């Protein structure tokens, strides 16, 4: 949700009239992980360990890193887990410490990199 809020703010600042419901969330958690209380969440993580291991290994075999990223283009915003090859700008961000947003631009040779502390870091 934090990543979606930030891409929403950036899109609005760029002059696009978007709402949170306009952001496509490419969920990587199985639906069962989102049902129930916190202990049930952890139980479902264990049940779906092979799913998460497969995501990790598919990225690792190609030398990629998994990052939850936001993108915006052609008036559409998306958030989701992506396998990114090094030295992609977003892979330079440390996992679990600083959410990063790579913003491609048509006028510069490389994307902007926005580092912003997430809510969990407060």
Biopython code that builds the backbone (N, CA, C, O; Angstrom):
import numpy as np
from Bio.PDB.StructureBuilder import StructureBuilder

atoms = [
    (1, "UNK", "N", (0.808, -1.178, 0.000)),
    (1, "UNK", "CA", (0.000, 0.000, 0.000)),
    (1, "UNK", "C", (0.859, 1.253, 0.000)),
    (1, "UNK", "O", (0.514, 2.252, -0.632)),
    (2, "UNK", "N", (1.987, 1.197, 0.716)),
    (2, "UNK", "CA", (2.880, 2.348, 0.792)),
    (2, "UNK", "C", (3.426, 2.709, -0.591)),
    (2, "UNK", "O", (3.486, 3.883, -0.956)),
    (3, "UNK", "N", (3.820, 1.692, -1.351)),
    (3, "UNK", "CA", (4.357, 1.924, -2.691)),
    (3, "UNK", "C", (3.267, 2.510, -3.593)),
    (3, "UNK", "O", (3.532, 3.416, -4.383)),
    (4, "UNK", "N", (2.058, 1.996, -3.474)),
    (4, "UNK", "CA", (0.943, 2.503, -4.282)),
    (4, "UNK", "C", (0.641, 3.960, -3.945)),
    (4, "UNK", "O", (0.370, 4.762, -4.839)),
    (5, "UNK", "N", (0.687, 4.305, -2.663)),
    (5, "UNK", "CA", (0.441, 5.702, -2.265)),
    (5, "UNK", "C", (1.481, 6.631, -2.863)),
    (5, "UNK", "O", (1.160, 7.733, -3.308)),
    (6, "UNK", "N", (2.718, 6.185, -2.872)),
    (6, "UNK", "CA", (3.782, 7.054, -3.384)),
    (6, "UNK", "C", (3.680, 7.251, -4.896)),
    (6, "UNK", "O", (3.895, 8.362, -5.382)),
    (7, "UNK", "N", (3.357, 6.205, -5.645)),
    (7, "UNK", "CA", (3.217, 6.389, -7.095)),
    (7, "UNK", "C", (1.989, 7.238, -7.392)),
    (7, "UNK", "O", (1.978, 7.984, -8.372)),
    (8, "UNK", "N", (0.959, 7.136, -6.564)),
    (8, "UNK", "CA", (-0.222, 7.979, -6.720)),
    (8, "UNK", "C", (0.149, 9.444, -6.532)),
    (8, "UNK", "O", (-0.265, 10.294, -7.320)),
    (9, "UNK", "N", (0.918, 9.745, -5.507)),
    (9, "UNK", "CA", (1.357, 11.124, -5.266)),
    (9, "UNK", "C", (2.186, 11.636, -6.428)),
    (9, "UNK", "O", (1.983, 12.759, -6.891)),
    (10, "UNK", "N", (3.120, 10.822, -6.903)),
    (10, "UNK", "CA", (3.973, 11.246, -8.022)),
    (10, "UNK", "C", (3.151, 11.487, -9.292)),
    (10, "UNK", "O", (3.380, 12.465, -10.004)),
    (11, "UNK", "N", (2.208, 10.609, -9.569)),
    (11, "UNK", "CA", (1.362, 10.776, -10.760)),
    (11, "UNK", "C", (0.522, 12.039, -10.656)),
    (11, "UNK", "O", (0.373, 12.772, -11.634)),
    (12, "UNK", "N", (-0.023, 12.293, -9.478)),
    (12, "UNK", "CA", (-0.816, 13.514, -9.291)),
    (12, "UNK", "C", (0.047, 14.755, -9.432)),
    (12, "UNK", "O", (-0.373, 15.735, -10.047)),
    (13, "UNK", "N", (1.241, 14.724, -8.874)),
    (13, "UNK", "CA", (2.159, 15.861, -9.005)),
    (13, "UNK", "C", (2.532, 16.112, -10.466)),
    (13, "UNK", "O", (2.825, 17.242, -10.857)),
    (14, "UNK", "N", (2.517, 15.053, -11.261)),
    (14, "UNK", "CA", (2.816, 15.192, -12.691)),
    (14, "UNK", "C", (1.582, 15.614, -13.488)),
    (14, "UNK", "O", (1.642, 15.722, -14.712)),
    (15, "UNK", "N", (0.459, 15.855, -12.793)),
    (15, "UNK", "CA", (-0.727, 16.371, -13.460)),
    (15, "UNK", "C", (-1.765, 15.347, -13.874)),
    (15, "UNK", "O", (-2.694, 15.681, -14.608)),
    (16, "UNK", "N", (-1.633, 14.114, -13.425)),
    (16, "UNK", "CA", (-2.587, 13.067, -13.794)),
    (16, "UNK", "C", (-3.626, 12.909, -12.694)),
    (16, "UNK", "O", (-3.284, 12.841, -11.514)),
    (17, "UNK", "N", (-4.882, 12.851, -13.079)),
    (17, "UNK", "CA", (-5.983, 12.705, -12.125)),
    (17, "UNK", "C", (-6.225, 11.222, -11.860)),
    (17, "UNK", "O", (-7.055, 10.592, -12.516)),
    (18, "UNK", "N", (-5.504, 10.679, -10.906)),
    (18, "UNK", "CA", (-5.642, 9.264, -10.555)),
    (18, "UNK", "C", (-6.182, 9.120, -9.145)),
    (18, "UNK", "O", (-6.011, 10.001, -8.302)),
    (19, "UNK", "N", (-6.826, 8.012, -8.911)),
    (19, "UNK", "CA", (-7.279, 7.625, -7.579)),
    (19, "UNK", "C", (-6.592, 6.309, -7.230)),
    (19, "UNK", "O", (-6.078, 5.623, -8.113)),
    (20, "UNK", "N", (-6.581, 5.959, -5.955)),
    (20, "UNK", "CA", (-5.953, 4.713, -5.526)),
    (20, "UNK", "C", (-6.532, 3.516, -6.281)),
    (20, "UNK", "O", (-5.808, 2.573, -6.601)),
    (21, "UNK", "N", (-7.823, 3.553, -6.560)),
    (21, "UNK", "CA", (-8.470, 2.446, -7.272)),
    (21, "UNK", "C", (-8.002, 2.321, -8.721)),
    (21, "UNK", "O", (-8.250, 1.296, -9.356)),
    (22, "UNK", "N", (-7.336, 3.334, -9.251)),
    (22, "UNK", "CA", (-6.818, 3.294, -10.622)),
    (22, "UNK", "C", (-5.481, 2.561, -10.713)),
    (22, "UNK", "O", (-5.037, 2.231, -11.813)),
    (23, "UNK", "N", (-4.846, 2.305, -9.595)),
    (23, "UNK", "CA", (-3.531, 1.663, -9.590)),
    (23, "UNK", "C", (-3.708, 0.147, -9.647)),
    (23, "UNK", "O", (-4.368, -0.445, -8.793)),
    (24, "UNK", "N", (-3.113, -0.467, -10.661)),
    (24, "UNK", "CA", (-3.191, -1.922, -10.817)),
    (24, "UNK", "C", (-2.162, -2.565, -9.889)),
    (24, "UNK", "O", (-0.963, -2.318, -10.015)),
    (25, "UNK", "N", (-2.638, -3.387, -8.961)),
    (25, "UNK", "CA", (-1.766, -4.080, -8.017)),
    (25, "UNK", "C", (-1.593, -5.519, -8.473)),
    (25, "UNK", "O", (-2.534, -6.311, -8.434)),
    (26, "UNK", "N", (-0.394, -5.846, -8.902)),
    (26, "UNK", "CA", (-0.066, -7.200, -9.336)),
    (26, "UNK", "C", (0.367, -7.988, -8.094)),
    (26, "UNK", "O", (1.559, -8.128, -7.820)),
    (27, "UNK", "N", (-0.592, -8.485, -7.369)),
    (27, "UNK", "CA", (-0.333, -9.152, -6.092)),
    (27, "UNK", "C", (0.526, -10.398, -6.279)),
    (27, "UNK", "O", (0.333, -11.160, -7.227)),
    (28, "UNK", "N", (1.470, -10.597, -5.373)),
    (28, "UNK", "CA", (2.291, -11.806, -5.422)),
    (28, "UNK", "C", (1.974, -12.748, -4.266)),
    (28, "UNK", "O", (2.438, -13.888, -4.245)),
    (29, "UNK", "N", (1.188, -12.276, -3.312)),
    (29, "UNK", "CA", (0.770, -13.142, -2.211)),
    (29, "UNK", "C", (-0.466, -13.933, -2.621)),
    (29, "UNK", "O", (-1.399, -13.359, -3.181)),
    (30, "UNK", "N", (-0.494, -15.228, -2.357)),
    (30, "UNK", "CA", (-1.720, -15.992, -2.590)),
    (30, "UNK", "C", (-2.855, -15.413, -1.737)),
    (30, "UNK", "O", (-2.611, -14.896, -0.647)),
    (31, "UNK", "N", (-4.070, -15.498, -2.223)),
    (31, "UNK", "CA", (-5.231, -14.933, -1.549)),
    (31, "UNK", "C", (-5.359, -15.431, -0.121)),
    (31, "UNK", "O", (-5.748, -14.671, 0.765)),
    (32, "UNK", "N", (-5.040, -16.685, 0.113)),
    (32, "UNK", "CA", (-5.188, -17.251, 1.464)),
    (32, "UNK", "C", (-4.283, -16.566, 2.487)),
    (32, "UNK", "O", (-4.565, -16.611, 3.684)),
    (33, "UNK", "N", (-3.205, -15.937, 2.035)),
    (33, "UNK", "CA", (-2.318, -15.217, 2.953)),
    (33, "UNK", "C", (-2.974, -13.940, 3.479)),
    (33, "UNK", "O", (-2.569, -13.410, 4.513)),
    (34, "UNK", "N", (-3.967, -13.459, 2.777)),
    (34, "UNK", "CA", (-4.600, -12.199, 3.141)),
    (34, "UNK", "C", (-5.880, -12.384, 3.942)),
    (34, "UNK", "O", (-6.558, -11.409, 4.266)),
    (35, "UNK", "N", (-6.208, -13.607, 4.257)),
    (35, "UNK", "CA", (-7.427, -13.900, 5.007)),
    (35, "UNK", "C", (-7.058, -14.259, 6.446)),
    (35, "UNK", "O", (-6.080, -14.971, 6.673)),
    (36, "UNK", "N", (-7.818, -13.782, 7.399)),
    (36, "UNK", "CA", (-7.596, -14.146, 8.789)),
    (36, "UNK", "C", (-6.707, -13.171, 9.524)),
    (36, "UNK", "O", (-6.452, -12.058, 9.065)),
    (37, "UNK", "N", (-6.238, -13.618, 10.683)),
    (37, "UNK", "CA", (-5.432, -12.771, 11.556)),
    (37, "UNK", "C", (-3.940, -12.966, 11.271)),
    (37, "UNK", "O", (-3.560, -13.661, 10.329)),
    (38, "UNK", "N", (-3.109, -12.341, 12.100)),
    (38, "UNK", "CA", (-1.663, -12.398, 11.899)),
    (38, "UNK", "C", (-1.120, -13.824, 12.011)),
    (38, "UNK", "O", (-0.338, -14.231, 11.151)),
    (39, "UNK", "N", (-1.497, -14.598, 13.027)),
    (39, "UNK", "CA", (-0.990, -15.981, 13.068)),
    (39, "UNK", "C", (-1.390, -16.796, 11.827)),
    (39, "UNK", "O", (-0.610, -17.614, 11.339)),
    (40, "UNK", "N", (-2.597, -16.566, 11.330)),
    (40, "UNK", "CA", (-3.035, -17.273, 10.116)),
    (40, "UNK", "C", (-2.191, -16.852, 8.914)),
    (40, "UNK", "O", (-1.898, -17.666, 8.039)),
    (41, "UNK", "N", (-1.807, -15.589, 8.876)),
    (41, "UNK", "CA", (-0.940, -15.101, 7.800)),
    (41, "UNK", "C", (0.378, -15.881, 7.794)),
    (41, "UNK", "O", (0.825, -16.353, 6.749)),
    (42, "UNK", "N", (0.990, -16.007, 8.965)),
    (42, "UNK", "CA", (2.267, -16.723, 9.036)),
    (42, "UNK", "C", (2.106, -18.206, 8.720)),
    (42, "UNK", "O", (2.989, -18.810, 8.111)),
    (43, "UNK", "N", (1.002, -18.788, 9.121)),
    (43, "UNK", "CA", (0.742, -20.182, 8.765)),
    (43, "UNK", "C", (0.655, -20.343, 7.253)),
    (43, "UNK", "O", (1.203, -21.293, 6.693)),
    (44, "UNK", "N", (-0.034, -19.416, 6.592)),
    (44, "UNK", "CA", (-0.180, -19.491, 5.140)),
    (44, "UNK", "C", (1.145, -19.230, 4.423)),
    (44, "UNK", "O", (1.390, -19.797, 3.358)),
    (45, "UNK", "N", (1.995, -18.384, 4.989)),
    (45, "UNK", "CA", (3.332, -18.190, 4.404)),
    (45, "UNK", "C", (4.088, -19.507, 4.374)),
    (45, "UNK", "O", (4.736, -19.841, 3.382)),
    (46, "UNK", "N", (3.999, -20.254, 5.473)),
    (46, "UNK", "CA", (4.676, -21.551, 5.531)),
    (46, "UNK", "C", (4.083, -22.525, 4.518)),
    (46, "UNK", "O", (4.818, -23.270, 3.869)),
    (47, "UNK", "N", (2.764, -22.525, 4.381)),
    (47, "UNK", "CA", (2.090, -23.409, 3.422)),
    (47, "UNK", "C", (2.554, -23.099, 1.996)),
    (47, "UNK", "O", (2.729, -24.002, 1.177)),
    (48, "UNK", "N", (2.746, -21.825, 1.719)),
    (48, "UNK", "CA", (3.098, -21.399, 0.359)),
    (48, "UNK", "C", (4.600, -21.186, 0.147)),
    (48, "UNK", "O", (5.019, -20.539, -0.813)),
    (49, "UNK", "N", (5.397, -21.739, 1.059)),
    (49, "UNK", "CA", (6.849, -21.619, 0.924)),
    (49, "UNK", "C", (7.351, -22.028, -0.468)),
    (49, "UNK", "O", (8.205, -21.331, -1.016)),
    (50, "UNK", "N", (6.860, -23.122, -1.066)),
    (50, "UNK", "CA", (7.333, -23.482, -2.407)),
    (50, "UNK", "C", (7.062, -22.388, -3.450)),
    (50, "UNK", "O", (7.871, -22.186, -4.355)),
    (51, "UNK", "N", (5.936, -21.687, -3.330)),
    (51, "UNK", "CA", (5.610, -20.577, -4.241)),
    (51, "UNK", "C", (6.657, -19.471, -4.132)),
    (51, "UNK", "O", (7.176, -18.994, -5.141)),
    (52, "UNK", "N", (6.964, -19.068, -2.892)),
    (52, "UNK", "CA", (7.922, -17.987, -2.675)),
    (52, "UNK", "C", (9.336, -18.414, -3.050)),
    (52, "UNK", "O", (10.105, -17.625, -3.600)),
    (53, "UNK", "N", (9.674, -19.664, -2.751)),
    (53, "UNK", "CA", (11.000, -20.184, -3.108)),
    (53, "UNK", "C", (11.171, -20.186, -4.631)),
    (53, "UNK", "O", (12.243, -19.852, -5.135)),
    (54, "UNK", "N", (10.114, -20.562, -5.365)),
    (54, "UNK", "CA", (10.174, -20.577, -6.831)),
    (54, "UNK", "C", (10.369, -19.166, -7.388)),
    (54, "UNK", "O", (11.130, -18.983, -8.338)),
    (55, "UNK", "N", (9.696, -18.171, -6.815)),
    (55, "UNK", "CA", (9.888, -16.780, -7.250)),
    (55, "UNK", "C", (11.339, -16.356, -7.058)),
    (55, "UNK", "O", (11.955, -15.773, -7.950)),
    (56, "UNK", "N", (11.874, -16.661, -5.869)),
    (56, "UNK", "CA", (13.245, -16.291, -5.552)),
    (56, "UNK", "C", (14.240, -16.998, -6.478)),
    (56, "UNK", "O", (15.136, -16.366, -7.036)),
    (57, "UNK", "N", (14.073, -18.297, -6.632)),
    (57, "UNK", "CA", (15.026, -19.068, -7.438)),
    (57, "UNK", "C", (14.975, -18.698, -8.914)),
    (57, "UNK", "O", (16.005, -18.694, -9.588)),
    (58, "UNK", "N", (13.780, -18.388, -9.421)),
    (58, "UNK", "CA", (13.669, -17.968, -10.827)),
    (58, "UNK", "C", (14.439, -16.676, -11.062)),
    (58, "UNK", "O", (15.039, -16.494, -12.122)),
    (59, "UNK", "N", (14.426, -15.788, -10.091)),
    (59, "UNK", "CA", (15.187, -14.546, -10.220)),
    (59, "UNK", "C", (16.680, -14.816, -10.034)),
    (59, "UNK", "O", (17.500, -14.346, -10.823)),
    (60, "UNK", "N", (17.028, -15.560, -9.008)),
    (60, "UNK", "CA", (18.428, -15.800, -8.676)),
    (60, "UNK", "C", (19.183, -16.513, -9.786)),
    (60, "UNK", "O", (20.354, -16.216, -10.019)),
    (61, "UNK", "N", (18.539, -17.444, -10.472)),
    (61, "UNK", "CA", (19.213, -18.191, -11.534)),
    (61, "UNK", "C", (19.665, -17.263, -12.668)),
    (61, "UNK", "O", (20.611, -17.573, -13.391)),
    (62, "UNK", "N", (18.992, -16.140, -12.813)),
    (62, "UNK", "CA", (19.361, -15.152, -13.837)),
    (62, "UNK", "C", (20.171, -13.995, -13.255)),
    (62, "UNK", "O", (20.423, -13.005, -13.941)),
    (63, "UNK", "N", (20.580, -14.119, -11.990)),
    (63, "UNK", "CA", (21.336, -13.052, -11.345)),
    (63, "UNK", "C", (20.478, -11.840, -11.020)),
    (63, "UNK", "O", (20.999, -10.736, -10.861)),
    (64, "UNK", "N", (19.167, -12.033, -10.921)),
    (64, "UNK", "CA", (18.256, -10.919, -10.665)),
    (64, "UNK", "C", (17.878, -10.851, -9.193)),
    (64, "UNK", "O", (18.070, -11.804, -8.439)),
    (65, "UNK", "N", (17.337, -9.705, -8.803)),
    (65, "UNK", "CA", (16.850, -9.496, -7.443)),
    (65, "UNK", "C", (15.381, -9.149, -7.503)),
    (65, "UNK", "O", (14.937, -8.451, -8.414)),
    (66, "UNK", "N", (14.619, -9.641, -6.525)),
    (66, "UNK", "CA", (13.197, -9.330, -6.446)),
    (66, "UNK", "C", (12.999, -8.010, -5.716)),
    (66, "UNK", "O", (13.554, -7.796, -4.639)),
    (67, "UNK", "N", (12.214, -7.139, -6.302)),
    (67, "UNK", "CA", (11.875, -5.863, -5.683)),
    (67, "UNK", "C", (10.409, -5.568, -5.961)),
    (67, "UNK", "O", (9.903, -5.868, -7.042)),
    (68, "UNK", "N", (9.728, -4.980, -4.984)),
    (68, "UNK", "CA", (8.351, -4.531, -5.166)),
    (68, "UNK", "C", (8.448, -3.096, -5.660)),
    (68, "UNK", "O", (8.869, -2.206, -4.922)),
    (69, "UNK", "N", (8.058, -2.875, -6.906)),
    (69, "UNK", "CA", (8.269, -1.573, -7.533)),
    (69, "UNK", "C", (6.965, -1.004, -8.086)),
    (69, "UNK", "O", (5.986, -1.714, -8.319)),
    (70, "UNK", "N", (7.003, 0.287, -8.278)),
    (70, "UNK", "CA", (5.888, 1.000, -8.893)),
    (70, "UNK", "C", (6.342, 1.516, -10.240)),
    (70, "UNK", "O", (7.508, 1.866, -10.421)),
    (71, "UNK", "N", (5.422, 1.563, -11.180)),
    (71, "UNK", "CA", (5.728, 2.153, -12.478)),
    (71, "UNK", "C", (4.527, 2.974, -12.932)),
    (71, "UNK", "O", (3.387, 2.716, -12.546)),
    (72, "UNK", "N", (4.816, 3.956, -13.754)),
    (72, "UNK", "CA", (3.762, 4.807, -14.282)),
    (72, "UNK", "C", (4.107, 5.132, -15.718)),
    (72, "UNK", "O", (5.224, 5.553, -16.017)),
    (73, "UNK", "N", (3.153, 4.936, -16.603)),
    (73, "UNK", "CA", (3.360, 5.263, -18.006)),
    (73, "UNK", "C", (2.046, 5.202, -18.755)),
    (73, "UNK", "O", (1.163, 4.410, -18.422)),
    (74, "UNK", "N", (1.923, 6.039, -19.763)),
    (74, "UNK", "CA", (0.709, 6.104, -20.581)),
    (74, "UNK", "C", (-0.544, 6.286, -19.722)),
    (74, "UNK", "O", (-1.608, 5.747, -20.024)),
    (75, "UNK", "N", (-0.389, 7.057, -18.647)),
    (75, "UNK", "CA", (-1.537, 7.340, -17.786)),
    (75, "UNK", "C", (-1.942, 6.214, -16.860)),
    (75, "UNK", "O", (-2.981, 6.302, -16.207)),
    (76, "UNK", "N", (-1.139, 5.146, -16.785)),
    (76, "UNK", "CA", (-1.479, 3.999, -15.940)),
    (76, "UNK", "C", (-0.377, 3.736, -14.915)),
    (76, "UNK", "O", (0.814, 3.782, -15.222)),
    (77, "UNK", "N", (-0.815, 3.460, -13.697)),
    (77, "UNK", "CA", (0.116, 3.141, -12.616)),
    (77, "UNK", "C", (-0.026, 1.676, -12.247)),
    (77, "UNK", "O", (-1.124, 1.119, -12.250)),
    (78, "UNK", "N", (1.126, 1.052, -11.923)),
    (78, "UNK", "CA", (1.146, -0.356, -11.532)),
    (78, "UNK", "C", (2.117, -0.512, -10.371)),
    (78, "UNK", "O", (3.112, 0.206, -10.271)),
    (79, "UNK", "N", (1.811, -1.459, -9.499)),
    (79, "UNK", "CA", (2.748, -1.858, -8.460)),
    (79, "UNK", "C", (2.809, -3.379, -8.470)),
    (79, "UNK", "O", (1.809, -4.052, -8.720)),
    (80, "UNK", "N", (3.985, -3.906, -8.197)),
    (80, "UNK", "CA", (4.103, -5.350, -8.169)),
    (80, "UNK", "C", (5.530, -5.808, -7.972)),
    (80, "UNK", "O", (6.471, -5.019, -8.062)),
    (81, "UNK", "N", (5.679, -7.088, -7.704)),
    (81, "UNK", "CA", (6.982, -7.710, -7.524)),
    (81, "UNK", "C", (7.598, -7.946, -8.898)),
    (81, "UNK", "O", (6.955, -8.496, -9.793)),
    (82, "UNK", "N", (8.843, -7.528, -9.052)),
    (82, "UNK", "CA", (9.532, -7.723, -10.320)),
    (82, "UNK", "C", (10.936, -8.255, -10.061)),
    (82, "UNK", "O", (11.576, -7.903, -9.070)),
    (83, "UNK", "N", (11.396, -9.097, -10.955)),
    (83, "UNK", "CA", (12.778, -9.561, -10.936)),
    (83, "UNK", "C", (13.574, -8.586, -11.791)),
    (83, "UNK", "O", (13.318, -8.440, -12.986)),
    (84, "UNK", "N", (14.543, -7.921, -11.168)),
    (84, "UNK", "CA", (15.310, -6.889, -11.860)),
    (84, "UNK", "C", (16.765, -7.296, -11.985)),
    (84, "UNK", "O", (17.376, -7.736, -11.011)),
    (85, "UNK", "N", (17.328, -7.150, -13.183)),
    (85, "UNK", "CA", (18.729, -7.505, -13.373)),
    (85, "UNK", "C", (19.651, -6.400, -12.855)),
    (85, "UNK", "O", (19.318, -5.219, -12.955)),
    (86, "UNK", "N", (20.802, -6.776, -12.305)),
    (86, "UNK", "CA", (21.772, -5.747, -11.944)),
    (86, "UNK", "C", (22.416, -5.228, -13.219)),
    (86, "UNK", "O", (22.487, -5.996, -14.179)),
    (87, "UNK", "N", (22.870, -4.049, -13.307)),
    (87, "UNK", "CA", (22.867, -3.043, -12.250)),
    (87, "UNK", "C", (21.651, -2.116, -12.341)),
    (87, "UNK", "O", (21.818, -0.896, -12.329)),
    (88, "UNK", "N", (20.445, -2.654, -12.432)),
    (88, "UNK", "CA", (19.241, -1.838, -12.451)),
    (88, "UNK", "C", (19.236, -0.921, -11.238)),
    (88, "UNK", "O", (19.574, -1.336, -10.129)),
    (89, "UNK", "N", (18.860, 0.294, -11.454)),
    (89, "UNK", "CA", (18.841, 1.288, -10.395)),
    (89, "UNK", "C", (18.133, 0.777, -9.152)),
    (89, "UNK", "O", (18.632, 0.959, -8.041)),
    (90, "UNK", "N", (16.983, 0.144, -9.318)),
    (90, "UNK", "CA", (16.199, -0.302, -8.171)),
    (90, "UNK", "C", (16.872, -1.411, -7.385)),
    (90, "UNK", "O", (16.566, -1.583, -6.205)),
    (91, "UNK", "N", (17.782, -2.176, -7.991)),
    (91, "UNK", "CA", (18.439, -3.249, -7.249)),
    (91, "UNK", "C", (19.504, -2.688, -6.316)),
    (91, "UNK", "O", (19.975, -3.400, -5.429)),
    (92, "UNK", "N", (19.894, -1.430, -6.494)),
    (92, "UNK", "CA", (20.863, -0.820, -5.593)),
    (92, "UNK", "C", (20.246, -0.436, -4.256)),
    (92, "UNK", "O", (20.965, -0.084, -3.321)),
    (93, "UNK", "N", (18.938, -0.499, -4.158)),
    (93, "UNK", "CA", (18.254, -0.192, -2.908)),
    (93, "UNK", "C", (18.283, -1.427, -2.025)),
    (93, "UNK", "O", (18.065, -2.541, -2.500)),
    (94, "UNK", "N", (18.544, -1.237, -0.771)),
    (94, "UNK", "CA", (18.601, -2.371, 0.143)),
    (94, "UNK", "C", (17.199, -2.876, 0.461)),
    (94, "UNK", "O", (16.295, -2.094, 0.755)),
    (95, "UNK", "N", (17.035, -4.173, 0.398)),
    (95, "UNK", "CA", (15.748, -4.778, 0.740)),
    (95, "UNK", "C", (15.434, -4.504, 2.199)),
    (95, "UNK", "O", (16.339, -4.496, 3.034)),
    (96, "UNK", "N", (14.187, -4.283, 2.515)),
    (96, "UNK", "CA", (13.667, -4.068, 3.866)),
    (96, "UNK", "C", (14.187, -2.801, 4.527)),
    (96, "UNK", "O", (13.998, -2.632, 5.732)),
    (97, "UNK", "N", (14.830, -1.909, 3.796)),
    (97, "UNK", "CA", (15.298, -0.693, 4.446)),
    (97, "UNK", "C", (14.722, 0.558, 3.797)),
    (97, "UNK", "O", (14.159, 1.402, 4.493)),
    (98, "UNK", "N", (14.847, 0.695, 2.499)),
    (98, "UNK", "CA", (14.401, 1.914, 1.842)),
    (98, "UNK", "C", (13.670, 1.583, 0.561)),
    (98, "UNK", "O", (14.287, 1.101, -0.389)),
    (99, "UNK", "N", (12.364, 1.828, 0.507)),
    (99, "UNK", "CA", (11.673, 1.639, -0.772)),
    (99, "UNK", "C", (12.244, 2.604, -1.810)),
    (99, "UNK", "O", (12.511, 3.766, -1.501)),
    (100, "UNK", "N", (12.426, 2.137, -3.010)),
    (100, "UNK", "CA", (12.969, 2.958, -4.075)),
    (100, "UNK", "C", (12.045, 2.916, -5.280)),
    (100, "UNK", "O", (11.360, 1.922, -5.519)),
    (101, "UNK", "N", (12.036, 3.982, -6.016)),
    (101, "UNK", "CA", (11.182, 4.079, -7.186)),
    (101, "UNK", "C", (12.040, 4.553, -8.336)),
    (101, "UNK", "O", (12.674, 5.605, -8.256)),
    (102, "UNK", "N", (12.060, 3.796, -9.380)),
    (102, "UNK", "CA", (12.798, 4.162, -10.577)),
    (102, "UNK", "C", (11.791, 4.742, -11.565)),
    (102, "UNK", "O", (10.839, 4.067, -11.959)),
    (103, "UNK", "N", (12.003, 5.982, -11.957)),
    (103, "UNK", "CA", (11.040, 6.670, -12.800)),
    (103, "UNK", "C", (11.662, 6.896, -14.174)),
    (103, "UNK", "O", (12.498, 7.786, -14.327)),
    (104, "UNK", "N", (11.268, 6.103, -15.184)),
    (104, "UNK", "CA", (11.836, 6.307, -16.510)),
    (104, "UNK", "C", (11.369, 7.634, -17.091)),
    (104, "UNK", "O", (10.229, 8.050, -16.890)),
    (105, "UNK", "N", (12.243, 8.269, -17.793)),
    (105, "UNK", "CA", (11.886, 9.542, -18.415)),
    (105, "UNK", "C", (12.332, 9.547, -19.863)),
    (105, "UNK", "O", (13.300, 8.879, -20.227)),
    (106, "UNK", "N", (11.639, 10.283, -20.667)),
    (106, "UNK", "CA", (11.965, 10.351, -22.093)),
    (106, "UNK", "C", (13.090, 11.345, -22.359)),
    (106, "UNK", "O", (13.751, 11.265, -23.394)),
    (107, "UNK", "N", (13.312, 12.269, -21.450)),
    (107, "UNK", "CA", (14.274, 13.335, -21.717)),
    (107, "UNK", "C", (15.651, 13.113, -21.119)),
    (107, "UNK", "O", (16.591, 13.826, -21.474)),
    (108, "UNK", "N", (15.802, 12.130, -20.207)),
    (108, "UNK", "CA", (17.098, 11.869, -19.617)),
    (108, "UNK", "C", (17.594, 10.493, -20.025)),
    (108, "UNK", "O", (16.803, 9.625, -20.395)),
    (109, "UNK", "N", (18.893, 10.294, -19.959)),
    (109, "UNK", "CA", (19.465, 9.026, -20.401)),
    (109, "UNK", "C", (19.253, 7.899, -19.395)),
    (109, "UNK", "O", (19.360, 6.727, -19.757)),
    (110, "UNK", "N", (18.958, 8.226, -18.152)),
    (110, "UNK", "CA", (18.693, 7.188, -17.168)),
    (110, "UNK", "C", (17.476, 7.577, -16.334)),
    (110, "UNK", "O", (17.134, 8.756, -16.239)),
    (111, "UNK", "N", (16.820, 6.578, -15.727)),
    (111, "UNK", "CA", (15.619, 6.888, -14.934)),
    (111, "UNK", "C", (15.969, 7.671, -13.676)),
    (111, "UNK", "O", (17.098, 7.616, -13.189)),
    (112, "UNK", "N", (14.998, 8.391, -13.165)),
    (112, "UNK", "CA", (15.161, 9.027, -11.859)),
    (112, "UNK", "C", (15.096, 7.941, -10.814)),
    (112, "UNK", "O", (14.455, 6.910, -11.019)),
    (113, "UNK", "N", (15.740, 8.160, -9.723)),
    (113, "UNK", "CA", (15.650, 7.237, -8.602)),
    (113, "UNK", "C", (15.170, 8.016, -7.400)),
    (113, "UNK", "O", (15.824, 8.958, -6.954)),
    (114, "UNK", "N", (14.034, 7.624, -6.883)),
    (114, "UNK", "CA", (13.471, 8.268, -5.709)),
    (114, "UNK", "C", (13.566, 7.289, -4.559)),
    (114, "UNK", "O", (12.985, 6.205, -4.607)),
    (115, "UNK", "N", (14.296, 7.669, -3.529)),
    (115, "UNK", "CA", (14.397, 6.855, -2.324)),
    (115, "UNK", "C", (13.551, 7.539, -1.263)),
    (115, "UNK", "O", (13.745, 8.717, -0.965)),
    (116, "UNK", "N", (12.622, 6.801, -0.701)),
    (116, "UNK", "CA", (11.750, 7.375, 0.314)),
    (116, "UNK", "C", (11.514, 6.362, 1.412)),
    (116, "UNK", "O", (11.132, 5.225, 1.132)),
    (117, "UNK", "N", (11.735, 6.753, 2.664)),
    (117, "UNK", "CA", (11.488, 5.795, 3.742)),
    (117, "UNK", "C", (10.019, 5.418, 3.801)),
    (117, "UNK", "O", (9.142, 6.266, 3.634)),
    (118, "UNK", "N", (9.762, 4.162, 4.034)),
    (118, "UNK", "CA", (8.388, 3.676, 4.107)),
    (118, "UNK", "C", (7.808, 3.849, 5.496)),
    (118, "UNK", "O", (8.509, 4.231, 6.433)),
    (119, "UNK", "N", (6.539, 3.569, 5.619)),
    (119, "UNK", "CA", (5.844, 3.731, 6.900)),
    (119, "UNK", "C", (6.417, 2.807, 7.960)),
    (119, "UNK", "O", (6.464, 3.167, 9.137)),
    (120, "UNK", "N", (6.855, 1.619, 7.558)),
    (120, "UNK", "CA", (7.358, 0.645, 8.529)),
    (120, "UNK", "C", (8.664, 1.109, 9.175)),
    (120, "UNK", "O", (9.056, 0.580, 10.215)),
    (121, "UNK", "N", (9.328, 2.070, 8.584)),
    (121, "UNK", "CA", (10.613, 2.510, 9.099)),
    (121, "UNK", "C", (10.480, 3.598, 10.148)),
    (121, "UNK", "O", (11.482, 3.990, 10.747)),
    (122, "UNK", "N", (9.301, 4.088, 10.386)),
    (122, "UNK", "CA", (9.114, 5.174, 11.357)),
    (122, "UNK", "C", (9.112, 4.652, 12.763)),
    (122, "UNK", "O", (8.967, 5.426, 13.709)),
]
sb = StructureBuilder()
sb.init_structure("model")
sb.init_model(0)
sb.init_chain("A")
sb.init_seg("    ")
for serial, (resi, resn, name, xyz) in enumerate(atoms, 1):
    if name == "N":
        sb.init_residue(resn, " ", resi, " ")
    sb.init_atom(name, np.array(xyz, "f"), 0.0, 1.0, " ", f" {name:<3s}", serial, name[0])
structure = sb.get_structure()
